[in-house]
Amino acid sequence: MNSINEAVPSHSINTPTQEELSNAPVIIGAEILVRALAEEGVDFVWGYPGGSVLYIYDEIHKQDKFEHILVRHEQGAVHAADGYARATGKVGVALVTSGPGVTNAVTGIATAYMDSIPLVVITGNVPSHMIGEDAFQECDTVGITRPIVKHNFLVKDAKDLALTIKKAFHIARTGRPGPVVIDIPKDISFQKAAYVYPKEIEMRSYNPVVRGHSGQIRKAVGMLLEAQRPYIYSGGGVILANASEELKEFAELLGFPVTNTLMGLGGFPGTNPQFVGMLGMHGTYEANMSMQHSDVVIAIGARFDDRVIGNPGHFMSVPRKVIHIDIDPSVISKRVRADVPIVGNLKEILVDMIAQIRASGGYKNKDSLQNWWGQINEWRKVDCLKFDRKSEIVKPQYVVETLCKLTNGDAFICSDVGQHQMWAAQFYKYNKPRRWINSGGLGTMGVGLPYAMGVKKAFPNEEVCTITGEGSIQMCIQELSTCLQYETPIKIISLNNRYLGMVRQWQELSYSKRYSHSYMDSLPDFVKLAEAYGHVGMRIEKSSDVEGALREALKLKNRTVFMDFQTDPTENVWPMVEAGKGITDMLLGGEDKE
């Protein structure tokens, strides 16, 4: 996925005609960039200026086609563009300067790359003739970002800029999406060239497969119709492909149990009776047991990663058939061998499968399926997500559950990374795609606040909440200033347990309770800090005050509210599968690990 040869035939439709060139305006590279972004339908650009991008910022100042959002740190710029892309399905755009601007953006780029999020990140560079001379604020942008992008470009001539931008957006949004970097030396942004923006794009060596192989689809349908213990395992690819409606139709037509990965939550309605919960390291007991004991698994836009199946040897110790559908052929059989691999667009493949299932008369093994659901319902009785509902100390699960109730499960929930992320995944019921915004693959702390900024700009009339912890929120907390300047009123729910919670949990279970550097010893007064940034702050210390505080905050439609919930510092996320174990080796709470 990293390397794409962008070579095109000399007779390509990308090449402007002589007539087009002679009639085209001759403008500087910075204006070419700004015009091209407008032609791509860009609404927002998140960025931070610096010397190498000043020509670009000058042109941004002259236009009114898109809004530029001035963040407080380049990492926040890329995360905000990422959040916007996750929520809308459009390409997010960030703009940073050379040197430290680029290196500050790297974490955001890697975060998007790991979760296959379409971004175009524009980076400034020193003038062309100074590249390689250790100039002030120079770095090797192409070299640094190569392992964490779908592709990157170094623009060497202003006449190539328009086509490069067209390619970048095409690469970012098609096939398996991902971030693309365009590195523009300062002299190129001032160099003049004729501006013709291509209406279409053709790239000889980049042609993602879209249609699934008809023979493989027939084979998969036959296998599903013969299954006795079938299981639908869906991931973030369903959401990226906008295939949630097709997945729902497919699942309800068959009547099979459905699980989502962390990244796939909302791809199938969380309140649907066929949904058995998230699976994996912190998945439900019934989801993990069903996965392990199924006889046919159909993986749709998921990759059998380590947080889902744990130990591959354990997973494959039970004989089963695996159908694996993905847009990216490199994912299939990477960790678990697929009996029926299908490469292509998930939406189209599901439509084809639904048609074939209907034509065949549907699933016939009703008795087997009824027995399978009987077993699953027995596993459900374990009640693996139970917690103390009578506690006066604030339980983090209760906060998330109450938020779900008050928002009818309809809010955009942005999450940071840690225990609070898992509770947000377990206790908020996502019935719609693109409502759950979190860093799954890279697990990046600090994303929650800038994610919410990106989502709120895209959907100003929707409720946007960030569920975070006192550790994560401090990594990009300066973006509270951006929230004020650009009027993005979000609700911040901080589950403050005074620990780096997930680190503390692992130290409790696997390191004999040696809590090395996981206790937060000198936290700020978050209420005063929120107020200092011009927002509303609340501190909630008792369980009986949780619902009232959330109701009050949600009524403040035009204010950012920081809710500092003082939660139980001893609370752990259950179930839990320890590293190297199989997904049925779950700790359910209360196990003595000493």
URTA-V929686 format. One record per backbone hydrogen bond with DSSP energy under -0.5 kcal/mol. CO is the residue of the C=O (numbers start at 1). NH is the residue of the N-H. Records with the same first field share a line. If there is no record, write none. Layout:
CO=NH  NH
This chain:
2=4
4=6
5=205
7=204  205
9=12
12=15
17=21
18=22
19=23
20=24
21=24
25=27  195
27=193
28=31  32
29=33
30=34
31=35
32=36
33=37
34=38
35=39
36=40
37=42
38=41
43=67
45=69
46=95
47=71
50=53
51=54
53=57
54=58
55=59
56=60
57=61
58=62
59=62  63
60=63
67=45
68=70
69=47  71
73=76  77
74=78
75=79
76=80
77=81
78=82
79=83
80=84
81=85
82=86
83=87
84=88
85=89
92=120
93=46
94=122
95=48
96=124
98=101
99=102  103
100=104
101=105
102=105  106
103=106
105=109
106=110
107=111
108=112
109=113
110=114
111=115
112=117
113=116
117=119
118=92
119=180
120=94  122
121=123  182
122=96
123=184
125=186
127=130  131
128=131
130=133  135
135=138
139=141
140=144
141=145
142=146
145=148
146=149
151=181
153=155  183
155=185
157=160
158=161  162
160=164
161=165
162=166
163=167
164=168
165=169
166=170
167=171
168=172
169=173
170=174
172=178
175=177
178=119
179=150  151
180=121
181=153  183
182=123  184
183=155  185
184=125
185=188  189
186=190
187=190  191
188=29
189=30
191=29
193=27
194=196
196=198
203=206
210=345
213=217
214=218
215=219
216=220
217=221
218=222
219=223
220=224
221=225
222=226
223=227
224=227
225=364
229=295  296
230=257
231=233  298
232=234  259
233=300
234=261
235=238  239
236=240
237=241
238=243
239=242
243=247
244=248
245=249
246=250
247=251
248=252
249=253
250=254
251=255  256
257=232
258=276
259=234
260=279
261=265
262=265
264=267
268=266
269=272
272=275
274=258
277=260
278=284
280=283
281=577
284=288
285=289
286=290
287=291
288=292
289=293
290=294
291=294
295=321
296=231
297=299  323
298=233  300
299=301  325
300=235
301=237
305=308  309
306=310
307=281
309=583
310=312
311=315
312=316
314=317
315=318
317=319
321=297
322=324  339  340
323=299
324=342
325=301
326=344
327=329
328=331  332
331=334
336=333
340=324
342=326
345=349
346=350
347=351
348=352
349=353
350=354
351=355
352=356
353=357
354=358
355=359
356=360
357=361  362
358=361
364=366
365=369
366=370
367=371
368=372
369=373
370=374
371=375
372=376
373=377
374=378
375=379
376=380
377=381
378=381
379=382
380=383
383=386
387=389
388=391
392=543
394=568
395=398  399
396=400
397=401
398=402
399=403
400=404
401=405
402=406
403=407
404=409
405=408
407=410
409=431
411=413
412=414  465
413=437
414=467
418=422
419=423
420=424
421=425
422=426
423=427
424=428
427=429
428=430
429=431
430=270
432=435
435=413  437
436=438
437=415
438=440
443=445
444=447
446=450
447=451
448=452
449=453
450=454
451=455
452=456
453=457
454=458
455=459
459=462
462=464
463=412
464=491
465=414  467
466=468  493
467=416
468=495
469=473
471=474
472=475  476
473=476
476=479
477=480
478=481
479=483
480=484
481=485
482=486
483=488
484=487
487=489
488=490
490=492  561
491=466  493
492=494  563
493=468  495
494=496  565
495=497
496=567
498=520
499=501
500=504
501=505
502=506
503=507
504=508
505=509
506=510  511
507=511  513  514
511=514
513=515
514=516
515=517  518
518=500
519=521
524=526
525=529
526=530
527=531
528=532
529=533
530=535
531=534
536=562
538=564
540=566
542=545
543=546
545=549
546=550
547=551
548=552
549=553
550=554
551=555
552=556
553=556
555=557
556=559
560=536
561=492  563
562=538  564
563=494  565
564=540  566
565=496  567
566=394
568=571
572=574
576=578  587
578=581
581=311
582=585
584=586
585=578
586=588
587=575  576
591=593
